[in-house]
Amino acid sequence: MYEVIVLKDGYSKLVQTGLREAGGSITLLKGPKNIIVDTGSPWDRDVLLSGLKKHGVAPEAVHYVICTHGHSDHVGNLNLFQSCVHILSYDVCRRDQYMMHDFARGIPYEIDDFVEIWPTPGHTGADVSVIVRDTAHGTVAVTGDLFECKEDLEDPELWQDGSESPEVQQQSRIDILKIADYIVPGHGPMFQVPSEYRKHIRVVMMSEEYSYSSGNSGDAVSTSVSKSECIIVETD
């Protein structure tokens, strides 16, 4: 059995137009194997090392480091772990040896009876999520930016704005909601999945933008309008 320990809660906030402060979550899975899911940014080095020390895990004792995708706030401390297997998106390697695994065909990577890695693309083209079964919280999914935060269940634009493929990501989110009791998202605290989201999920279809002009030809004003539609998608 594994203990799911969030060493750092992710966060994301708009400071001003064109400037966002964000940091990814860092999670330790402590059990038969020691597993790190996402390593934060280079500026999270001390947070990561002190968190491991607090829980009695040295970097050399980590068996797997898994990065849910390749963005800088998730992969910034890979170099701290040089004796373990690294799984970054769909790549699986140890030092210069790469093990072939066909995530792209939807095949999970099994670490043991309790932990497996699912391909959950959408935020990028090759995201993965870590599924941890039989924990004190039931089944926990550590998802990276597949889920930004709990609030994106009700406000889908929070995840769709950063999605490379919203339709693909929507299906990956549904797959996780069907099985997870708790989710560790990329940019918020761990949360319990509300029971109603095992049945349906709110989705905002991507905005359609159009322009129109008003006024006389000499002083016409061009206005850009965007609209979106909220729908309910059944997950059963």
C-alpha positions as CSV (number, residue, x, y, z in Angstrom):
1,M,0.0,0.0,0.0
2,Y,1.2,3.5,-0.8
3,E,1.0,6.8,1.1
4,V,0.2,9.8,-1.2
5,I,2.2,12.8,0.2
6,V,1.9,16.1,-1.6
7,L,5.2,17.9,-1.0
8,K,4.0,21.1,-2.7
9,D,0.6,22.2,-3.8
10,G,0.6,23.7,-7.3
11,Y,-0.8,27.1,-8.0
12,S,-1.7,29.4,-10.8
13,K,-2.9,33.0,-10.8
14,L,-3.1,35.8,-13.3
15,V,-1.1,38.8,-11.9
16,Q,-1.9,41.2,-14.8
17,T,-2.5,41.0,-18.5
18,G,0.3,38.9,-20.0
19,L,1.7,37.8,-16.7
20,R,0.8,34.7,-14.7
21,E,2.4,33.2,-11.6
22,A,2.4,29.4,-11.6
23,G,4.1,26.4,-10.1
24,G,3.4,22.7,-10.5
25,S,2.5,20.3,-7.7
26,I,5.2,17.8,-6.4
27,T,4.0,14.5,-5.0
28,L,5.8,11.6,-3.2
29,L,4.3,8.1,-3.4
30,K,5.8,6.2,-0.5
31,G,5.4,2.5,-0.3
32,P,7.0,-0.6,-1.8
33,K,8.7,1.8,-4.2
34,N,9.5,5.4,-3.6
35,I,8.1,7.4,-6.5
36,I,8.2,11.2,-7.3
37,V,5.5,12.6,-9.6
38,D,6.6,15.9,-11.1
39,T,9.7,17.6,-9.7
40,G,8.5,21.3,-9.9
41,S,10.6,24.1,-11.3
42,P,14.4,24.6,-10.8
43,W,13.4,27.1,-8.1
44,D,11.6,24.3,-6.1
45,R,14.9,22.4,-5.5
46,D,15.0,23.2,-1.7
47,V,11.3,22.5,-1.3
48,L,11.6,19.1,-2.9
49,L,14.7,18.1,-1.0
50,S,13.4,19.2,2.4
51,G,10.1,17.5,1.8
52,L,11.9,14.2,1.0
53,K,14.1,14.6,4.1
54,K,11.0,15.2,6.3
55,H,9.6,11.9,5.1
56,G,12.8,9.9,5.4
57,V,13.5,9.5,1.7
58,A,16.9,10.3,0.2
59,P,17.1,11.1,-3.5
60,E,19.2,8.0,-4.0
61,A,16.3,5.9,-2.5
62,V,13.8,7.1,-5.2
63,H,13.0,4.3,-7.6
64,Y,10.9,6.2,-10.2
65,V,10.6,9.8,-11.2
66,I,7.5,10.5,-13.3
67,C,6.9,13.8,-15.1
68,T,3.3,14.1,-16.3
69,H,4.4,16.3,-19.2
70,G,7.4,18.4,-20.3
71,H,6.6,21.9,-19.1
72,S,9.3,23.6,-17.1
73,D,7.3,23.8,-13.8
74,H,7.1,20.0,-13.8
75,V,10.6,18.8,-14.9
76,G,12.9,21.3,-13.2
77,N,14.7,18.9,-10.8
78,L,15.2,15.7,-12.8
79,N,19.0,15.9,-12.3
80,L,18.6,15.3,-8.5
81,F,17.6,11.7,-9.2
82,Q,20.4,9.9,-11.1
83,S,19.9,6.3,-10.0
84,C,16.3,5.7,-10.8
85,V,14.0,5.2,-13.8
86,H,12.8,8.4,-15.4
87,I,9.4,8.5,-17.1
88,L,8.8,11.8,-18.8
89,S,5.6,11.9,-20.8
90,Y,5.9,8.8,-23.1
91,D,9.7,8.3,-22.6
92,V,10.9,5.7,-20.2
93,C,14.7,5.7,-19.5
94,R,17.5,5.0,-17.1
95,R,20.6,6.9,-17.9
96,D,21.1,6.5,-21.6
97,Q,19.0,3.4,-22.0
98,Y,15.4,3.9,-23.3
99,M,12.8,1.2,-22.7
100,M,10.1,1.1,-25.4
101,H,6.6,1.3,-24.1
102,D,3.6,2.1,-26.4
103,F,1.8,4.7,-24.4
104,A,0.5,6.2,-27.7
105,R,-1.7,3.1,-28.2
106,G,-3.3,3.6,-24.8
107,I,-1.3,0.9,-23.0
108,P,-0.7,1.7,-19.3
109,Y,2.8,1.2,-17.7
110,E,2.5,-1.0,-14.6
111,I,5.0,-0.4,-11.7
112,D,3.4,-2.9,-9.4
113,D,-0.1,-4.1,-8.3
114,F,-0.9,-0.6,-6.8
115,V,0.6,1.9,-9.2
116,E,0.3,2.3,-12.9
117,I,0.8,5.1,-15.4
118,W,-1.9,6.0,-17.9
119,P,-1.5,8.0,-21.1
120,T,-3.9,11.0,-20.7
121,P,-3.1,13.3,-23.5
122,G,-4.7,16.6,-24.3
123,H,-3.0,19.3,-22.3
124,T,0.0,18.3,-24.4
125,G,0.2,15.5,-27.0
126,A,1.8,13.1,-24.5
127,D,0.6,13.6,-21.0
128,V,0.5,10.8,-18.4
129,S,-1.3,10.4,-15.1
130,V,-0.3,8.2,-12.2
131,I,-3.0,5.9,-10.7
132,V,-2.5,4.8,-7.2
133,R,-4.9,2.2,-5.9
134,D,-5.8,1.0,-2.3
135,T,-4.5,4.1,-0.5
136,A,-6.1,5.5,2.6
137,H,-8.0,7.8,0.2
138,G,-9.1,5.0,-2.1
139,T,-7.9,5.4,-5.7
140,V,-5.8,8.6,-6.2
141,A,-4.9,10.0,-9.6
142,V,-1.9,12.3,-9.8
143,T,-2.7,14.0,-13.1
144,G,-0.4,17.0,-13.7
145,D,-2.3,19.6,-15.8
146,L,-4.9,17.3,-17.1
147,F,-6.8,18.9,-14.1
148,E,-5.6,22.4,-13.2
149,C,-7.5,22.5,-9.9
150,K,-10.8,21.5,-8.3
151,E,-12.4,24.7,-9.6
152,D,-11.9,23.6,-13.2
153,L,-14.7,21.0,-12.7
154,E,-17.2,23.9,-12.7
155,D,-15.2,26.3,-14.9
156,P,-13.8,24.4,-17.8
157,E,-12.2,27.4,-19.4
158,L,-9.5,27.1,-16.6
159,W,-8.2,24.0,-18.3
160,Q,-9.3,24.6,-21.9
161,D,-7.3,27.8,-22.2
162,G,-4.0,25.9,-21.9
163,S,-5.0,22.8,-23.8
164,E,-3.4,21.8,-27.0
165,S,-6.3,19.5,-27.8
166,P,-9.4,20.2,-25.8
167,E,-11.5,17.3,-27.2
168,V,-8.7,14.8,-26.5
169,Q,-8.2,16.2,-23.0
170,Q,-11.9,16.1,-22.3
171,Q,-11.9,12.3,-22.9
172,S,-8.8,11.8,-20.8
173,R,-10.5,13.8,-17.9
174,I,-13.6,11.6,-18.2
175,D,-11.5,8.4,-18.0
176,I,-9.9,9.7,-14.8
177,L,-13.2,10.8,-13.2
178,K,-14.7,7.4,-13.7
179,I,-12.1,5.7,-11.4
180,A,-10.6,8.3,-9.1
181,D,-11.7,9.0,-5.5
182,Y,-9.1,11.8,-5.2
183,I,-7.1,13.9,-7.7
184,V,-3.8,15.7,-7.2
185,P,-4.1,18.4,-10.0
186,G,-1.2,20.3,-11.5
187,H,-2.1,23.7,-10.0
188,G,-4.1,23.3,-6.8
189,P,-4.5,21.1,-3.7
190,M,-5.6,17.5,-3.8
191,F,-9.3,17.2,-3.9
192,Q,-12.0,14.6,-3.5
193,V,-14.0,13.9,-6.7
194,P,-17.6,14.9,-6.1
195,S,-19.9,11.9,-6.7
196,E,-21.9,13.6,-9.3
197,Y,-18.8,13.9,-11.5
198,R,-18.8,10.2,-11.9
199,K,-22.0,10.7,-13.9
200,H,-21.4,13.9,-15.9
201,I,-18.9,16.7,-16.4
202,R,-19.4,20.3,-17.4
203,V,-17.7,21.2,-20.7
204,V,-17.4,24.6,-22.3
205,M,-17.0,24.3,-26.0
206,M,-14.2,26.4,-27.4
207,S,-15.1,30.0,-28.2
208,E,-16.2,31.0,-31.6
209,E,-14.9,34.5,-32.5
210,Y,-16.3,36.9,-35.1
211,S,-16.1,40.6,-35.9
212,Y,-18.5,43.2,-37.0
213,S,-18.3,46.9,-37.8
214,S,-20.7,49.7,-36.7
215,G,-21.0,53.3,-37.5
216,N,-20.5,55.3,-40.7
217,S,-17.7,54.2,-43.1
218,G,-15.5,57.1,-42.0
219,D,-15.6,56.3,-38.3
220,A,-16.7,52.7,-38.2
221,V,-15.8,50.7,-35.1
222,S,-14.8,47.1,-35.4
223,T,-15.8,44.9,-32.5
224,S,-14.7,41.4,-31.8
225,V,-17.1,39.1,-30.1
226,S,-16.5,35.6,-28.7
227,K,-19.1,33.2,-27.5
228,S,-19.0,29.8,-25.9
229,E,-21.5,27.1,-25.1
230,C,-21.7,25.1,-21.8
231,I,-22.8,21.6,-22.2
232,I,-23.1,18.5,-20.0
233,V,-21.2,15.4,-21.1
234,E,-22.3,12.1,-19.6
235,T,-19.3,10.0,-18.3
236,D,-21.2,6.7,-18.0
